[in-house]
């Protein structure tokens, strides 16, 4: 099994998550390109915050699933996957909370502390 995954694999995984394509189908180029563009924008934001340690097209397998879920949340609205009855304010709050939770999973692999403060560790 490969230790890294590609942007195309990420895009397909996101589209599978929302049942936009079936496992045996090839995603439409427009859908894949849109997901990849949003991932690259998100990657740049994470890079500014020093949350990345991988290149944009070599996603480590250890973070592939959390990253898939993060990108899926980001593209949720354009693909019409907002839960019925949810107001825009509720959706924005839900999106922020979901991204916050998933960012914690990424931080476990990047060793970035949320407060950017050093911590003391004692091994007993």
C-alpha positions in Angstrom: 0.0 0.0 0.0 1.3 3.4 -0.9 2.3 5.8 1.9 0.9 8.8 0.0 -2.3 9.5 -2.0 -2.9 12.0 -4.8 -5.3 15.0 -5.2 -7.3 12.9 -7.7 -7.8 10.1 -5.1 -8.8 12.8 -2.6 -11.4 14.2 -5.0 -12.8 10.8 -5.8 -13.0 9.9 -2.1 -14.9 13.2 -1.4 -17.3 12.5 -4.2 -17.8 9.0 -2.9 -18.5 10.4 0.5 -21.4 12.4 -0.8 -22.6 9.6 -3.1 -22.0 11.8 -6.2 -20.2 8.9 -7.8 -20.3 5.2 -7.2 -17.2 3.2 -6.3 -16.9 1.8 -9.8 -17.5 5.1 -11.6 -15.1 7.7 -12.8 -16.0 11.2 -11.5 -16.9 13.9 -13.9 -13.9 16.1 -14.7 -15.7 19.3 -13.6 -16.6 17.7 -10.2 -13.1 16.4 -9.6 -11.5 19.7 -10.7 -13.8 21.7 -8.4 -12.9 19.5 -5.4 -9.2 19.7 -6.2 -9.4 23.5 -6.5 -11.1 23.8 -3.1 -8.5 21.4 -1.6 -5.6 23.5 -2.9 -7.2 26.6 -1.5 -7.6 24.9 1.8 -4.0 23.6 1.7 -2.7 27.1 1.2 -4.7 28.3 4.2 -3.3 25.4 6.3 0.3 26.1 5.0 0.0 29.8 6.1 -0.9 28.4 9.6 2.0 26.0 9.5 -0.3 23.0 9.6 1.1 21.1 6.6 4.2 18.9 6.3 3.3 17.3 3.0 3.3 18.5 -0.6 0.0 19.4 -2.1 -0.2 16.3 -4.3 1.4 13.7 -1.9 -1.1 13.4 0.9 0.2 11.0 3.6 -2.1 8.0 4.1 -2.2 8.7 7.9 -4.2 11.9 7.3 -6.1 10.9 4.2 -9.4 10.1 5.9 -9.6 13.2 8.1 -8.5 15.4 5.2 -11.2 13.8 3.0 -13.8 14.7 5.6 -12.6 18.2 5.9 -12.7 18.8 2.1 -16.1 17.1 2.1 -17.4 19.6 4.6 -16.0 22.5 2.5 -17.7 21.3 -0.7 -20.9 20.3 1.0 -23.0 23.3 0.0 -22.0 23.6 -3.7 -23.0 19.9 -4.1 -26.4 20.5 -2.4 -25.7 18.4 0.7 -26.8 20.9 3.4 -29.3 19.2 5.7 -32.9 20.2 5.2 -34.2 22.9 7.6 -30.8 24.2 8.5 -30.4 28.0 8.3 -27.3 29.5 6.8 -26.1 30.6 10.3 -26.6 27.1 11.6 -24.7 25.6 8.6 -21.8 28.0 9.1 -21.6 27.1 12.8 -21.8 23.4 12.0 -19.1 23.7 9.4 -16.8 25.6 11.7 -17.2 23.1 14.5 -16.7 20.1 12.1 -13.5 21.7 10.7 -12.2 22.4 14.2 -12.7 18.8 15.3 -11.0 17.4 12.2 -8.1 19.9 12.5 -7.3 18.3 15.9 -6.8 15.0 14.1 -4.4 16.6 11.7 -2.5 18.3 14.5 -1.8 14.9 16.0 0.3 14.1 13.0 1.9 17.5 12.5 2.8 18.2 16.1 1.3 21.7 16.0 -0.2 22.7 19.3 -3.4 24.6 19.2 -2.1 27.4 21.5 1.4 27.4 19.9 2.9 27.1 23.4 5.5 24.7 24.5 4.4 22.0 26.8 6.2 20.2 29.6 6.3 16.4 29.4 7.4 14.1 32.3 7.7 10.4 31.7 7.1 8.4 34.9 
